[in-house]
Amino acid sequence: MTKTILYTAVLISWTNIQTRAQTFTPISQNNLSGIYATISNPALAVGGIDKFSFNLVGAGVGIQNNALRSDLDYELVRVVSKRPFTLEPGSLDNIGVEVHRKQVLKPRIYANADALQLAAQVAIGKKLSVFVYSRERGFINFDKGDYHSLKYLAEEKYNHKEPLVKLGFDARSITYQEIGVGLAAEVYNKRKNYLKAGFTYKRLNGRSIFAMNIPEFESKLQNNGIGVTAEMNIIKTTLDFAAQNPLDFILRPDIGQGTAIDLGFVYEHRPYNLKHTYRKNNPKKKNKVFNRRNLVKYDYRFGVSLLDAGKITYNKKAVTVNEYRLNTHFSPEDLAEMTGDDYAQSILDSATLTSNNRDVIVELPTTVVLQYDQRLLKGWFLGVNYTQNIRKNKLASIYVPSNLQVQIRKETEHCVFGFPTLIVPSTRTYTLGAYAQTGPFFIGTQNIGTLFLKKIYNPSFYAGLVCNIRYKKDSNIENHKSFKTRRTPSYWKY
């Protein structure tokens, strides 16, 4: 096979989402992330240190795979820096991709995209918060293939003289807009135990869909030429969403629409010395003016959430479902004058086409996420995040791989920096990343090699602007007469 099939199956899919971003899991675990924490677990919207959180923009890109790596002429840090270098004409027009030299039994490629646009989160009193946001998302899956199939597709090394060639794979992608509205509330707050819950309802507007399934492709060398048998199924968008009226796209989307929900719970252990310091001197709560909500109160926190439980129905007027069946023969004379692209096009032209006009229902990448956060010393935290995929691997569904992320981070009043490690069992890969947040600006990567290496397996990069307004510190606490006791000085030294 030639790269024509690869471009059709994978690169066209990537074109649909290349301007969007990856998930913000690392940044969402810190206490200064505002609305980004709410995306990972809606219960985190309440009981935090922020009264308001407004997002301006957030974008990035990331891939997880075990077979392909980039082949660039220059590392990213050199391109964006002031270091001089010679740029050959056309060197950045095409990004090179090469296959791993060692054979991979089950090559898999995952790409997820996530761009948070305008978003707002507001605390209504002490026990309730509401939030709303607009979000662009995209996903790519490539699987059910083998090493030889991927190598043929990526490197164009198809040889007509090989006695037998068998190929097969699945490739699919979707992009959609997500408009979410949700709330979070305090459920239980007594002594050292604090429990909260959150819920998000999401309206989904389909942007595009592309899926290709090749269960069989066999090319067999015969005495009088080459015989080819193949079966291929393709689903793709035929209506350009950019041509729609913007108002119609929001209220009456022509491509597709659907709904989804997020549900989350968070338990925090809040010792008295972190929870409300004035309670030792104010046990009957006679003075209600005290407010110490501008500080993190837990020593450890555990959360569980169900994310993206839903589906999108793509309109039959906006998508086509084509089935190709092929059983043909090429003579040596025909093959002698064909290029690789000519050969691939001849295969498609010779196939029997069957088109179906029907709605396409795509299941979203539903996951269960477990989170644990432990306060260490002097602003240091240890966070663990496990994501479990609960979707089946099939043509009409998108999924993200199960993964484990462990990070250590340092938080100050206005800054955060962290070092996450991501482990993906299905690809048997792990990456070390880093991120930093100063005021409203954050930037980071899941793979630090993205900045410094030319050959990268799992590139990742994200950045954004989010403005958080904290609760004010109550100046009455330390000056109130009920605090002027012998034990007060030693207490505040903690």
C-alpha positions in Angstrom: 0.0 0.0 0.0 1.0 3.6 -0.4 0.6 6.7 1.8 -2.7 7.5 0.0 -4.5 5.2 2.4 -2.6 6.5 5.4 -3.5 10.1 4.5 -7.1 9.1 4.0 -7.3 7.2 7.3 -5.1 9.1 9.6 -3.8 12.4 8.3 -7.2 13.7 7.1 -8.4 12.8 10.6 -5.5 14.8 12.1 -6.3 17.8 9.9 -9.7 18.0 11.5 -8.3 18.6 15.0 -4.8 20.0 14.5 -5.9 23.5 15.7 -7.3 22.3 18.9 -5.7 20.9 22.1 -5.1 18.0 24.4 -6.6 17.3 27.8 -5.4 19.4 30.7 -5.1 16.6 33.3 -1.8 17.7 34.8 -2.7 21.4 35.4 -6.2 20.5 36.6 -4.9 18.8 39.8 -3.4 21.9 41.5 -5.4 24.2 43.7 -4.8 27.3 41.5 -6.3 25.8 38.3 -9.8 27.2 38.8 -12.3 26.0 36.2 -9.7 23.5 34.8 -10.1 21.4 38.0 -13.8 21.4 37.4 -13.4 19.8 34.0 -11.6 16.8 35.6 -14.1 16.5 38.4 -17.2 18.8 38.6 -17.3 18.4 42.4 -14.0 20.5 42.6 -16.0 23.6 41.7 -17.1 24.1 45.3 -15.2 24.4 48.6 -12.0 25.7 47.0 -10.0 28.9 47.5 -11.5 30.7 44.5 -14.7 32.7 44.5 -14.6 33.4 40.8 -12.7 31.7 37.9 -12.8 32.9 34.3 -11.0 31.2 31.4 -9.9 33.2 28.4 -8.2 30.6 26.3 -6.5 27.2 26.6 -4.9 25.2 23.8 -2.3 22.5 23.1 -1.7 19.2 21.3 -0.7 15.7 22.3 -0.3 12.1 21.0 0.2 8.7 22.7 1.5 5.9 20.5 4.0 3.0 20.5 5.0 2.8 16.8 5.4 6.2 15.1 7.8 9.0 15.9 8.5 12.4 14.4 11.6 13.0 12.2 12.2 16.8 12.3 15.1 18.9 11.1 15.0 21.1 14.2 14.0 20.8 17.8 11.1 23.0 19.0 13.1 25.0 21.5 15.6 26.0 18.8 12.8 27.2 16.4 11.2 29.4 19.0 14.5 30.7 20.5 16.8 33.4 19.1 19.5 30.9 18.3 20.5 31.2 14.7 20.0 28.3 12.3 19.6 27.8 8.6 16.1 26.9 7.4 16.2 25.1 4.1 13.4 26.0 1.7 10.4 23.7 2.2 11.9 22.0 5.3 8.9 22.8 7.4 6.3 22.1 4.8 6.1 18.4 5.6 6.6 16.8 9.0 8.4 13.6 8.7 7.2 10.4 10.4 9.0 7.1 10.7 8.2 3.7 12.1 10.0 2.2 15.1 12.9 0.0 13.9 11.8 -2.8 16.2 8.7 -4.7 15.4 5.6 -3.8 17.4 3.0 -6.5 17.8 0.1 -4.2 18.4 0.7 -0.7 17.1 -1.7 1.9 18.6 -2.0 5.6 18.1 -4.2 7.9 20.3 -4.5 11.6 19.8 -6.9 13.7 21.9 -7.6 17.4 21.6 -9.2 19.8 24.0 -9.5 23.6 23.7 -11.4 25.4 26.5 -12.8 28.6 25.3 -14.8 31.1 27.3 -15.7 29.7 30.7 -16.8 31.0 34.1 -17.2 29.5 37.6 -18.9 31.4 40.4 -19.4 30.4 44.1 -22.9 31.2 45.3 -22.4 31.3 49.1 -20.3 28.8 51.0 -22.0 25.5 49.9 -22.8 26.0 46.2 -21.0 26.8 42.9 -22.2 27.0 39.3 -20.2 27.0 36.1 -20.6 27.2 32.3 -18.1 26.8 29.5 -17.6 26.3 25.8 -15.2 23.7 24.6 -13.8 22.2 21.4 -12.7 18.6 21.5 -11.3 16.0 19.1 -10.1 12.4 19.2 -8.2 10.0 17.0 -7.8 6.2 17.4 -5.7 3.9 15.2 -5.6 0.2 16.1 -6.5 -3.3 15.0 -3.5 -3.3 12.7 0.0 -4.9 12.7 3.5 -3.6 12.4 3.8 -4.4 8.7 0.5 -2.6 7.9 1.7 0.6 9.6 5.1 0.4 8.0 3.6 0.1 4.6 1.3 3.0 5.2 3.9 5.3 6.8 7.0 4.6 4.6 5.4 3.8 1.2 7.5 0.7 0.9 5.0 -1.4 -1.0 6.7 -4.0 -3.3 4.5 -5.5 -6.0 7.0 -8.4 -6.2 6.3 -9.7 -2.7 4.5 -13.0 -2.9 1.8 -12.1 -0.3 0.9 -9.0 1.5 -1.9 -8.8 4.1 -2.9 -5.5 5.6 -5.7 -4.3 8.0 -6.5 -1.6 10.5 -9.1 0.7 12.0 -8.8 4.5 12.0 -11.4 6.9 13.3 -11.7 10.5 14.5 -14.4 12.9 15.6 -14.4 16.6 16.5 -17.3 18.4 18.2 -18.2 21.4 20.2 -19.2 21.0 23.9 -21.3 23.5 25.8 -21.4 22.6 29.5 -23.5 23.8 32.4 -23.1 22.4 35.9 -23.2 22.9 39.6 -21.4 21.6 42.7 -22.6 21.5 46.3 -21.4 20.6 49.7 -22.9 17.3 50.8 -21.4 16.8 54.3 -19.2 18.9 56.5 -18.7 17.8 60.1 -15.6 17.7 62.2 -12.7 16.7 60.0 -14.8 15.2 57.1 -15.8 17.2 54.1 -17.8 15.7 51.1 -18.9 17.4 48.0 -20.5 16.4 44.7 -20.8 17.9 41.2 -22.8 17.4 38.0 -22.3 18.7 34.5 -24.8 18.5 31.6 -23.3 18.9 28.2 -24.8 19.7 24.8 -22.7 18.4 21.9 -22.6 19.8 18.4 -20.9 17.6 15.9 -18.1 19.1 13.8 -16.8 16.2 11.7 -16.4 12.5 11.7 -14.1 10.1 9.8 -13.7 6.4 10.2 -12.0 3.8 8.1 -12.2 0.0 8.7 -10.1 -2.3 6.6 -10.7 -5.8 7.9 -9.1 -7.4 4.9 -6.6 -6.4 2.2 -4.6 -9.2 0.5 -2.3 -8.8 -2.4 -1.0 -12.1 -3.9 1.6 -12.5 -6.6 0.4 -14.8 -9.4 1.9 -16.2 -12.6 0.2 -13.7 -14.8 0.2 -10.6 -12.5 -1.1 -9.8 -9.1 -4.5 -10.5 -7.6 -6.0 -8.1 -5.0 -9.0 -8.8 -2.7 -10.1 -6.2 -0.2 -12.9 -5.0 2.0 -13.1 -1.4 3.2 -15.7 0.6 5.1 -15.5 4.4 5.3 -17.6 6.9 7.2 -17.0 10.6 6.6 -18.6 14.1 6.8 -19.9 15.6 3.6 -21.2 18.9 5.0 -18.8 21.6 5.8 -19.7 23.0 9.2 -18.0 26.3 8.3 -20.6 26.9 5.7 -23.4 26.9 8.2 -25.0 30.0 9.8 -23.3 30.3 13.2 -26.7 30.7 14.9 -28.1 27.7 13.2 -25.1 25.6 14.1 -25.7 26.3 17.8 -29.5 26.0 17.9 -30.1 23.6 14.9 -26.8 21.8 14.1 -26.9 20.1 10.7 -24.0 17.7 11.1 -24.9 16.1 14.4 -25.9 16.6 18.0 -25.9 14.8 21.3 -25.7 15.0 25.1 -23.4 13.8 27.8 -22.9 14.1 31.5 -20.1 14.3 34.0 -20.6 13.2 37.6 -18.1 13.6 40.5 -17.5 13.2 44.2 -14.7 14.5 46.3 -13.8 13.7 50.0 -11.4 15.9 51.9 -9.9 15.2 55.3 -9.7 18.6 56.9 -7.8 18.7 60.3 -8.8 21.4 62.7 -5.4 23.2 62.4 -6.1 23.7 58.6 -9.9 24.0 58.6 -11.0 26.9 60.9 -8.4 28.1 63.4 -10.8 30.3 65.3 -13.0 27.4 66.3 -10.8 26.7 69.3 -11.6 30.1 70.7 -15.1 30.3 69.2 -16.7 26.8 69.8 -20.3 28.0 69.8 -19.8 30.0 66.6 -21.0 33.2 68.1 -18.7 35.3 65.9 -19.7 34.5 62.3 -17.6 37.2 60.6 -14.5 35.0 60.5 -13.6 33.7 57.1 -10.5 31.6 56.3 -11.6 30.2 53.0 -8.7 31.7 51.0 -6.4 28.8 52.1 -6.2 25.1 51.2 -7.7 23.2 54.2 -7.2 19.5 53.4 -4.2 17.3 54.2 -5.4 14.6 51.8 -8.1 14.4 49.2 -9.8 11.6 47.3 -12.0 12.0 44.3 -13.9 9.8 41.8 -15.7 10.9 38.6 -17.5 9.6 35.6 -16.6 11.7 32.5 -18.1 11.9 29.0 -21.0 9.5 29.5 -23.0 10.1 26.3 -23.1 9.9 22.5 -23.4 12.0 19.3 -25.8 11.2 16.5 -24.5 12.4 13.1 -27.2 13.4 10.7 -27.6 11.1 7.7 -27.8 14.2 5.5 -24.3 15.3 6.6 -22.4 11.9 6.5 -21.9 9.1 4.0 -21.3 5.4 4.8 -19.5 3.7 2.0 -18.6 0.0 1.7 -16.0 -1.1 -0.8 -15.6 -4.7 -2.0 -12.8 -5.6 -4.3 -11.6 -8.7 -6.2 -9.4 -7.7 -9.2 -6.3 -8.5 -11.1 -3.4 -6.4 -12.4 -1.2 -7.4 -15.2 2.6 -6.9 -15.2 2.2 -4.3 -17.9 -0.2 -2.3 -15.8 2.0 -2.4 -12.8 5.2 -1.3 -14.7 3.7 2.1 -15.5 2.0 2.7 -12.1 3.2 4.9 -9.3 2.2 4.0 -5.7 -0.6 6.6 -5.7 -1.8 5.3 -9.1 -2.0 1.8 -7.7 -4.0 2.9 -4.7 -6.4 4.9 -6.8 -6.8 2.0 -9.2 -7.8 -0.2 -6.3 -10.5 2.3 -5.3 -11.7 2.7 -8.9 -12.0 -1.1 -9.4 -14.0 -1.7 -6.2 -17.7 -2.2 -5.9 -19.2 0.7 -3.9 -22.3 0.4 -1.7 -23.5 3.6 -0.1 -25.9 3.7 2.9 -27.9 6.7 3.9 -28.3 6.5 7.6 -27.6 8.2 10.9 -24.3 7.4 12.6 -24.3 7.1 16.4 -20.9 7.5 18.0 -20.2 6.7 21.6 -18.0 9.2 23.5 -14.8 8.1 25.2 -16.4 7.5 28.7 -13.9 7.1 31.5 -13.9 6.6 35.3 -11.2 8.8 37.0 -9.8 8.2 40.4 -7.8 11.1 42.0 -5.7 11.2 45.2 -3.9 14.3 46.4 -1.6 14.4 49.5 -0.3 17.5 51.2 3.4 17.1 52.0 5.5 19.9 53.6 5.7 23.6 53.0 3.4 23.8 49.9 4.5 20.5 48.3 1.8 18.0 47.1 1.8 14.5 45.7 -1.0 13.7 43.2 -2.1 10.5 41.7 -4.6 10.3 38.8 -5.8 7.0 37.3 -8.1 7.0 34.2 -9.9 3.8 33.3 -11.5 3.5 29.8 -14.9 1.8 29.9 -15.6 1.9 26.1 -15.3 -1.0 23.8 -12.9 -0.8 20.8 -15.2 -0.6 17.8 -15.8 1.5 14.7 -18.7 3.4 16.2 -17.0 4.5 19.4 -14.0 6.6 20.4 -11.9 5.9 23.5 -8.9 7.1 25.4 -6.4 4.6 26.7 -6.4 3.7 30.4 -3.4 5.5 32.0 -1.8 6.4 35.3 -0.4 9.8 36.1 1.8 10.7 39.2 3.0 14.2 39.8 4.8 16.1 42.5 4.1 19.9 42.6 5.0 23.0 44.6 2.2 25.6 45.3 2.7 29.1 46.5 0.1 31.9 46.8 0.4 32.9 43.1 2.6 30.2 41.4 2.6 26.5 40.8 5.1 24.2 39.2 4.8 20.4 38.8 6.4 17.4 37.3 3.9 14.7 36.1 4.8 11.2 34.9 2.4 9.5 32.6 2.2 5.7 32.1 0.1 4.2 29.4 -0.1 0.4 29.7 -1.7 -0.3 26.3 1.3 1.3 24.5 3.8 0.3 27.1 5.1 3.9 27.2 5.9 6.4 29.9 6.8 10.1 29.7 8.1 12.8 32.1 6.5 16.2 31.8 6.6 19.6 33.4 4.3 22.6 33.8 4.3 26.0 35.5 1.6 28.5 36.3 2.3 32.1 37.3 -0.7 34.3 37.9 -3.2 33.7 35.0 -0.7 32.1 32.6 0.2 28.4 32.5 2.3 26.4 30.1 3.4 22.7 30.1 3.9 19.4 28.4 3.3 15.8 29.1 6.7 15.0 27.5 9.6 17.2 28.2 11.4 15.8 25.1 8.9 17.7 22.9 11.1 20.8 23.4 14.5 19.3 23.0 14.3 16.3 20.7 14.0 15.9 16.9 12.7 12.3 17.1 9.7 12.2 19.5 7.2 9.4 20.1 4.6 11.2 22.2 4.8 15.0 21.6 2.7 17.2 23.9 2.3 20.9 24.5 -0.4 23.1 26.2 -0.8 26.6 27.4 -3.6 29.0 28.5 -4.9 32.0 30.4 -7.2 31.7 33.4 -8.1 34.4 35.9 -9.0 33.3 39.4 -10.3 35.6 42.1 -9.8 34.3 45.6 -11.7 34.8 48.7 -10.4 37.7 50.7 -8.4 37.1 53.8 -10.4 38.1 56.9 -8.3 40.6 58.8 -10.5 40.4 61.9 -9.4 36.9 62.8 -6.0 37.6 64.3 -7.1 40.9 66.0 -10.3 39.6 67.6 -10.3 39.6 71.4 -11.2 35.9 71.5 -7.8 35.0 70.0 -5.8 36.9 72.7 -5.0 33.8 74.8 -1.8 32.1 75.8 -2.0 29.4 73.2 -2.6 31.7 70.3 1.0 32.5 69.4 2.1 28.8 69.3 -1.0 28.0 67.3 -0.2 30.4 64.4 3.4 29.1 64.2 2.1 25.9 62.7 
